[in-house]
Amino acid sequence: MEQHLIILLVKLAAAASIASILSRSSRFLNLLLREDRSMPERIQLSLGISAFCGVSSMVRLSTRTYLAAEMSLEGSLLAGLIGGYVSGLLTGVLSSLPAMAMGEYLAMPLYASAGVLGGLLRDLAKDREWIWRFSPFFDLSLYRLIRYPAERERSLYALVCLVAVALAELMRFTLAQLFEGKYLFTLYQPDKTWANAAVFVTTLFTVSIPLKTWASARNERLLESKERLLVQARLAALSSQINPHFLFNTLNTVSSLIRTNPEQARMVVSKLSRILRRLLRKTDNFTPLRDELAFIDDYLSIEMARFGDKLRFVKDVHEAALDCQVPSMLLQPLIENSIKHGLTPRVEGGTVRLEARLENGAGQRKLILTVADDGVGIDEVRLHSILEHPGIGVSNVNERLQVLFGAAYKLSVTSQTGQGTRTTIEIPA
């Protein structure tokens, strides 16, 4: 009896190990994430499960000692439950081939039937998420059926699944009795009721353990996907705060030039059209620094048309930094801040300086970007809280960098009243 229980426990451990190995396959996990699968995807799902069931069966047949390795019945039922009739039937046929070759001729009809039974259970699920909540505990499912009327259908489905798994094992037990243990491998022991009952319980857990393992891996992947979509939505929202603001200011510039200098107005409209085409084409969060600087040149051409000689721009960019990837629209809000808040209040205007260089440090290269002006500066009180104010400008850029780089970036703002402001960004190159 003790040896029999050890075999059953080893079977549960093997089921958990196989489920864990399969869940680490990105391809298999992607198949689990899809509830509506094409025919090739159903076949791929079946092949993944069949491969492990077939190998396990071959181990059992070749060694004659590792009896716990046989899990073809449970694998066929799982394939049907997850992938439908085609996956279940195909898994039943493929996983039975080693046993059929060794004279166990009842293996194929039994495993194929179990796969079809799994497909039937899948069709009975009103919500496919119910499949992933399967529990081997009959008393718990019965308690939920009575205690939570709102979830009665789901609890009833869980009970149906339990009965169906027991029915699949009952088919194996019946065939073993009818053919006196011939043509089919089983772990039953003659005249040992408790030992045979333990086989039924083991089958329930052998089906539920992979389901729970895959459900956990599936939920983690779904959570990662939702977090990624949330980050993308957040970045889109932050970018949308920048673009309309820039467009509004540019249109004001065009409006002021139309009557006073039509030629310059046409030039500004031409530059604006280039900028808008770039913005409409751009869908990625990152762009080469070379392209970002071209965008800045067009933007400053518009601003210089507005300010004339009062606005000067100096660029100091290392050649090696030009191909580095930077967040799109990263520099424009900083330069706009320098012009609007730093230089506009000064009668004589001033200079905006842009620097970009690469530095090595802490095992990786860093891209250092600096936007500086010699404008009116920022008072000390406002400077200490400049990154905390939501909206457009430095705080917006800071929030985008947090979303994209986490703790792997630095942004600092230094300023002295009457002497100008300097914003420095460090990001991984």
TAKASUL-V546104 format. One record per backbone hydrogen bond with DSSP energy under -0.5 kcal/mol. NH is the residue of the N-H (numbers start at 1). CO is the residue of the C=O. Records with the same first field share a line. If there is no record, write none. Layout:
NH: CO, CO
This chain:
5: 1
6: 2
7: 3
8: 4
9: 5
10: 6
11: 7
12: 8
13: 9
14: 10
15: 11
16: 12
17: 13
18: 14
19: 15
20: 16
21: 17
22: 18
23: 19
24: 20, 21
25: 22
26: 24
29: 25
30: 26
31: 27
32: 28
33: 29
34: 30
37: 35
42: 38
43: 39
44: 40
45: 41
46: 42
47: 43
48: 44
49: 45
50: 46
51: 47
52: 48
53: 49
54: 50
55: 51
56: 52
57: 53
58: 54
59: 55
60: 56
61: 57
62: 58
63: 59
64: 60
67: 65
69: 66
70: 67
71: 69
75: 71
76: 72
77: 73
78: 74
79: 75
80: 76
81: 77
82: 78
83: 79
84: 80
88: 84
89: 85
90: 86
91: 87
92: 88
93: 89
94: 90
95: 91
96: 92
97: 93, 94
100: 96
101: 97
102: 98, 99
103: 100
104: 99
105: 103
106: 183
107: 104
110: 106
111: 107
112: 108
113: 109
114: 110
115: 111
116: 112
117: 113
118: 114
119: 115
120: 116
121: 117
122: 118
123: 119
124: 120
125: 121, 122
126: 124
130: 127
131: 128
132: 128
133: 129, 130
134: 131
138: 136
141: 137
142: 138
143: 139
144: 140
145: 141
146: 142
147: 143
148: 144
149: 147
151: 148
152: 149
155: 151
156: 152
157: 153
158: 154
159: 155
160: 156
161: 157
162: 158
163: 159
164: 160
165: 161
166: 162
167: 163
168: 164
169: 165
170: 166
171: 167
172: 168
173: 169
174: 170
175: 171
176: 172
177: 173
178: 174
179: 175
180: 177
181: 176
182: 179
192: 189
196: 192
197: 193
198: 194
199: 195
200: 196
201: 197
202: 198
203: 199
204: 200
205: 201
206: 202
207: 203
208: 204
209: 205
210: 206
211: 207
212: 208
213: 209
214: 210
215: 211
216: 212
217: 213
218: 214
219: 215
220: 216
221: 217
222: 218
223: 219
224: 220
225: 221
226: 222
227: 223
228: 224
229: 225
230: 226
231: 227
232: 228
233: 229
234: 230
235: 231
236: 232
237: 233
238: 234
239: 235
240: 236
241: 237
242: 238
243: 239
244: 240
245: 241
246: 242
247: 243
248: 244
249: 245
250: 246
251: 247
252: 248
253: 249
254: 250
255: 251
256: 252
257: 253, 254
258: 254
260: 256
261: 257
265: 261
266: 262
267: 263
268: 264
269: 265
270: 266
271: 267
272: 268
273: 269
274: 270
275: 271
276: 272
277: 273
278: 274
279: 275
280: 276
281: 277
282: 278
287: 326
289: 324
290: 322
291: 288
292: 288
293: 289
294: 290
295: 291
296: 292
297: 293
298: 294
299: 295
300: 296
301: 297
302: 298
303: 299
304: 300
305: 301
306: 302
307: 303
308: 304
310: 307
311: 308
312: 310, 350
314: 352
316: 354
318: 356
321: 318
322: 319
324: 321
326: 287
328: 285
330: 327
335: 331
336: 332
337: 333
338: 334
339: 335
340: 336
341: 337
342: 337, 338
343: 338
344: 339
346: 343
349: 346
350: 310
352: 312
353: 372
354: 314
355: 370
356: 316
357: 368
359: 366
361: 364
364: 361
366: 359
367: 427
368: 357, 366
369: 367, 425
370: 355
371: 423
372: 353
373: 421
374: 351
376: 342
383: 379
384: 380
385: 381, 382
386: 383
388: 385
389: 385
390: 388
397: 393
398: 394
399: 395
400: 396
401: 397
402: 398
403: 399
404: 400
405: 401
406: 401, 402
408: 405
410: 426
412: 424
414: 422
416: 420
418: 376
419: 416
420: 416
421: 373
422: 414
423: 371
424: 412
425: 369
426: 410
427: 367
429: 365
